[in-house]
Amino acid sequence: MTTAPDDTGDEARKQPRVHFDRHAPEYRHHFEEKTQEFHSGCPLAWSDTYGGHWVAAGNRELLAFARAGEQLSNDHDVHGERRGYQGINIPAPARGRGIRGGFLEMDPPEQRAYRGALNPYLSPAAIKRWIPFIDEVTRACLDERIESGRIDFVDDLANIVPAVFTLAMMGIPLKKWELYNEPAHAGVYTPPNSPEMARVVQAHMAMLKDIGATLQEVRANPRPGLVDALVRMEFDGKTPAEGDLVGALALLIGGGFDTTTALTAHALEWLSQHPAERERLSLERDTLLDTATEEFLRYFTPAPGDGRTVAEDCEISGKQFKEGDRLWLSWAMANRDPAVFADPDTVDLARGGNRHTAFGLGIHRCIGSNVARAVFKRMLLHVLDRLPDFVCDPEGTVHYETIGVIQGMRRLPATFTPGRRLGPGLAETLETLQRACDEQGLAEPVTIRKAEAKLR
């Protein structure tokens, strides 16, 4: 870290200064080193990258910002109707400028209206009803590969289960999971200058088109799910703009797909590298599963951070901020703060009091945290039971080139002792699960349907 000589005026308050580019490929390889530098000298610093922005890496600093309330804004003013704020991405994305990133790019009271409409579908009690559904999708994915003794944990499992479950909750036909899966993942890991980007943008537009068509379908012929909840909601006595509804559903898809995939892949890779800990987790799952899940969330923090805009001149954590300043809140670096976590760069499956920030903090804390935990735990348990000796192939493993948006993986091949199938394959299973969704109203909110899914 370097501190520039003191200056006068606006430059003087932007101290200390650092060079921080979380989108650079080398950041993934030097994450621990860079994080330690922040914590040792400048947990809150200014970087000139991407037009200039503050970087908050300390756990205490992030807590202070979470309590800042209206002094910070998530607003993405895509039509220039308010103050021109650019939302949660630094830099703001080149594509999709006409659509806000759902309620994550809204401020209260608008943001609260969306969360209020969705909470009955995403509470712990609501998600618990879906456990048999999650188990059946996971079982089918493993059955597709178990006789071969080979699997790609990303392509064959961790991409599929979260995608299918997210669509089920939304009320979108399960057979469409591949239509949504490609843009949800490739849109994150494909560099902007890649020759593949044109194809990825095309897939993304196809997804948005299908979301728009689904909104129209559900308006005309209501069916249970998150889409229906948003179609029926009102804010300030009016139905939200179509673009805002599309953005909200795209947010749910992105949050439901890629983050859980990333967490699962990294956890399985780590367990392959630490077979004794894997056996310990399997044997002591009744006491270790919950703490291990929180530790993997802390250590591998799938969504490493979010941007904010300072909405008024203020002082937070001893720094002076001006209205319009951009700020990056690094959940991932805060999760390695030695002032809060003993041996922060070590995975401790039994770590207690794990107050990590992997789901964010404050009013914008991840609304899908219960989904992520449930899906991750069920996939992990099935793998431990049915593929107990799996070994991941480091030569074939492909991590995301950059981790500025999601710390994910594209490939995680593994081998294991072959086993026997327990039921039908994925295609047949999805047909059965679709009937269950339709006949049992599985996607109803918990205020209406409290019974667990019946699949046998």
N, C-alpha and C positions, 0 to 999 in steps of 0.2 A: 504494500500500500504506500502511496505517496501523498504527501500533503503539500499543496501549492503555497507559495508565499502569500501572506495576508494582503488583501487588496481593499479598495474602498467600494462603497455602494453595494449593488446586488451581488457582485462576485465575492465580496467578503463573507457573506453569510453562507455561501455554498462551500463549506469546509467541513471535514476534510474532503479532498477530491480523490477519486479512484477511477481506474479504468475497469469497467464491468460490462461484459457482453455475454449475457446468458445464452444467446443464440449461436455463439461461436462453437464449432465442433469441439475445440479443445476444452471448453468449460466442463463437458461431461467427464473428461479424463482427469481434470484437476479440481473437481468439485470440493473434495475434502480440504485440499490445500488452500483454495480461495476462501472457503468458509472459515477456516481457522484464522486466516489473515483478517477477515472482517471482525471476528469475535475478539481477537487480541488487540485490535487498535481502533476500529471504526465501525461499530454496529449500525451506525446511521451515517451515510456518506453520499456525496454527489458524484454522479458519473456524467460525462459529456456525451455518451453514446445515445443514439436515437433522439437527437434533439435536446438532450439533457434531462436527467431525472434523478430523484433521490432513490437510494437503495436502503431498505431497512432489513437488516439481517439478524438483529438481536431479538431474543424472545421477549424481553421486557419492553423493547421498543414497539414490537408488534401489538402487545397488549395495550399499550398507550394509544396506538392508532385505532385499535378496535373500540376504544372508549371515546373516540373523538366525535362520534355522532355526525351532525350536519356539517362539521368542518371539512369532511372528506366526501367526495362524490364518486359514484360508480357510473354516472350518466354517460351515455354515448349519444350525442346530439347529431345523428346522422343526417338530418335535414336542415341543420343550422337554425333551429327554431328557438334555442335557449341561449346557452353561453358557449357553445362550440366545444364542449368537453368530448374526449375521445375514448371513453370507456375503460375497459380493464386490460387492453392489450397495449404493450409498449414494444415496438411501434404499432400504431393502429394497422389492422390488416388492409391490404390493397383490395382484396375481393370481398364481396358482401357488404359494401359500405352502406347500402340502402336499408340494411336490416340490423337492428340492435341484437346483441347477444342475449336475448331473453331478459328475464328479470334480474340477472346478474349485472346487467348494464342499465339498471333503473335505480332510482332513489325512492325512499318512502315519500308519500303513502302508496304510490303506484306499485312499488316492489312488494309491499305487504299484501296487496290485493291478490297478486299472483300466488304468493306462498300460501295464503289462506285458502285459496281454491284447491291447491294441490296437497296440502298437509294430510287430509283424511285418506289419501292413497299411499302415503309414504312414511307413516308413523311406524314404530316398532311392531305394534299389534297388526297393522295392515300388512306389513311384509311377512310376518310370521305365517300368515295364511297361505303364502305362496311356496313354502318350503317343499312340499311334495312335488310341485311343478319344477322347481329348480333342480331337485334331485333327479327327476326323470329326464330332463334335458342333459344333465351331466352324465347320467348312466348311458344314455344313447350315444353321446360323443365318445365315451371311452369304449363302448362296445364296437364302434366303427374301427377301432385300432387295436383292441386288446389281443386279438389272436395273432397279430403280426409281430408284436414285441417292439414296435417302433411308433413314435408319436411326435408331432410337433405341438408342444403345449400351447403355442400361440394360435396357429391356424386350426388345429383340431379340437381345441377345448376353450381356451380363454377368450378367443374372439367370438365364439358361438354362443356360449351360455349367457353372458351379459346382454348380448344383442337380442336373442330370442326373448329373454325375460323382460327387457325394456319395452319391446314391441307389444308383448302381452299386456303389460300394465297400461300402455298407451291406448290399446284397443285397435292396433294395426295388425293386419294378418301376419301370422308368424312366418309364412313362406317368403315374405319380403325381406327377411333379415339380411340376405346378401346384398340387396339393393342399397341398404343403409350402411352395411358394414364397411364397404370399400371407402366411401368418402369420410366416414367417421374416423378411420385410422389413417388412410393415406393423406388426407387433408392436413394432418398433424406432422407426419414424418417426411413428407416430400418437400425438399428445398424449393424456394420460389423460382430459382433459375434452372430447375431440372427439366429435361425434355419430357418428363412424365407429367409435368404440372398441367398441361393442356387437357390430358385425359382425366386427371384428378378433378379439375374444375368442371369438366363435363359431367362427371359422376356426381359431384356436389350439387350441380344445378338440377340433375335428375331427381336427387333426393328432395331438394326443396320443392320441386314441382309436385312430387308425390305427397309431400306434407300438405301443400295447398289443396290438392285434390281430396285428401283425407278430411281436411277441415270441412270442405263442401259436402262430402258424403255423410259425415256425422251430423252436420246441421240438418240435412234432409232426412236422414234415417238414423236417429240417435242410437248409439251403442255404448256400453260402459267403458270407462277408461280415462286416462289423463287428457286425451283430446277432447272428450265430451266435457270434462271439467272446465277446460279453457274456453270452449265454444259457448258455454252457458254463463261464464263469469262476466261481471260488469265492474267498471271502475269509473267512479264519479258519475254514475247513472248512465254510462254508455258502454257499448261493446268495444273492446280494444281494436285497434287497427289490425288489418289482416297481416301486415308485415310483422307486427309485434307478436302476434300469435304464432306465426311461422318461426320467428326467432326464439320464442320460448320453447317450442317443441324441438327445434334444432339443438338448443342448449341441453334439454333432457336426453336427447340421443347422444350427444357428445359426452356428456357427463356419465351416462349409463354404460356406454360402450368402452371407450379407450382407457379410462382411469382404472377400472376394475381389471381389465386385461393387463395393464401395466403392473399393478400390484401383484396379481397372481403369478405372472411370469417371473418377476424378480424374486418373489418368495420361493418359488419352486427351484429356480436356479441356485439360490443360496442353500436351500435344504439339500440339493444334490451335492454341493460342495462341502457340506457339513453333515455327513450321514449319521453320525452319532447323535447330533441334535435332532435330526429328522426322526430317528427311532425314539428318542426321548419324547418328542412332541406327540408322536403317535400313541405311545404307551400312557402318557400322562395328559391326554387331551382334555379330560374333564376339568383339570385345573390350569392347563397351559394354553388352551385354544384361544381364549379371550385375550390374555396378555400377549401372546405371540402375534395375534392379529394387530393389536395396537402397536406393537413394536415394529412389525413390518411396515405399517402405515407411517410410523415416525421415520424409520431408517430410509425407506424407499420413496417417500412422499410423491405419489404419482403426478399431482398437479403442483409444480414447484412454487407458484406464486401468482399474484394478481396485481394489476395496476389500479391506481386511484388518482383522482385529481383533487388538489387542495381547493376547497370551495370558498374559503375566506382567509384573510391574513390571520395567522395564529402562531402560538408557540406550543410545540409538543416535544416531549423528551429533550428539552433544553435547546431545541433548534427553532429558528424563526422561519416560517413558511409564508409564501405569498400566494394569493389567489391565482390559480392557473398552474402552479407547480405540479409536475408529474411525479408520482411516487410508486416505487415497486416494493410490494410486501412479499418477502421471500419466506414462505412457509417452510420450504426445505432447509434453508440455512438456520432458521429459528429452531428447527427440530434437532440441530446439532450444537446447540448452545451449551457449553460446559457449565455455565452458571445454573442451568436447570436440569441437565441430564448428565449423570455420572458416566464416564467413558462413552461419550456420545457417538463415537465412530465404531462402536462395537454393538452387535446385535445381542440382546439379552432377552431370551424368550419369556422369562419370568419377571421382567421389569415391572415394578409396581408404580403407582402414582404417575402414570405416563400421560402427562397433560400436553400431548403433541398438538401441532397446529395443521395437521395434514388436511383437515376439512375446512380450514380457514377459521376465522374468528368473527364474532359480532353478528350483526343482522344478516350478513351475506354468507354465513356458514353454510356449507354444502347441504342442500335439502335432501340429497340422495344418500347421505351417509349410512342410513339403515340398510339401504339396498346394497351398497358396496360391501358392507360387513357380512351380510347374509350370503350373498353370492360367493364371495371369496371363501368363507368358511366351508360352505357346502362343497365347492369344487376341491378345496384342499383335503377335506376328509375323504372324499371319494378316491382321490389319487393315493392318499396314504393307505387306504384299505385295499385297493385293487392293483396298484402299481408300486408296491412298497420298496422295491429295490431299483427304482428308476435312476438312470445316470444321464445327465444332460451333456450334450456334445459341445464343448467350447468352440471347436472349429466351425461348427455350423450355426452358432448363435449369432444373431444380428440385432444389435441394439439400435435405437433411433440415433441418427447421426447427431442430432442436437436435442437438448432436453429443456429448451426454453419454454415450451408449452406443456408437454407431457414427457415424463421420464419413462419411456416405453421400450418395447421390443417388437421386432418384426418376425423373428424366427427364434424358436427354442426347441431344437430337436433333441429327442431323448430315446434311450433304449431301456428295455425292462424284460423280465421273464414273462413270456406270453401267458395269457389266462383265457378264460372262457367267457363267452357272451352271456348276458343275463336277460336279454330281451331284443326287441326289434331295433333296426337302425334309426338314424336321425330323421330321414324323410317320413317314414311311417309314424314315428313318435310325434313329430310335429303335427301331423294330421289328427292324431288322437288328442293331443293337447289343444289344438284349435277347437275341436268339438267340445272339449271340457270348458274352455273359455266361453264359448257361445252358449252352451246349455246351462252352465252353472253360474254365469255372470261373475266370473272370477275377478274381473277388473272393476267391479263396483267398489266404491269407497267403503272403508271399515265402518262408517256410520250406518251403512245399509246391509252389508254382507260381512258377518263376523266369522263364518264357518271356514274351516280349512279346505283347500282343494281336495276333491275326492277323485283319485285317478286309478284306483284298482278295484 
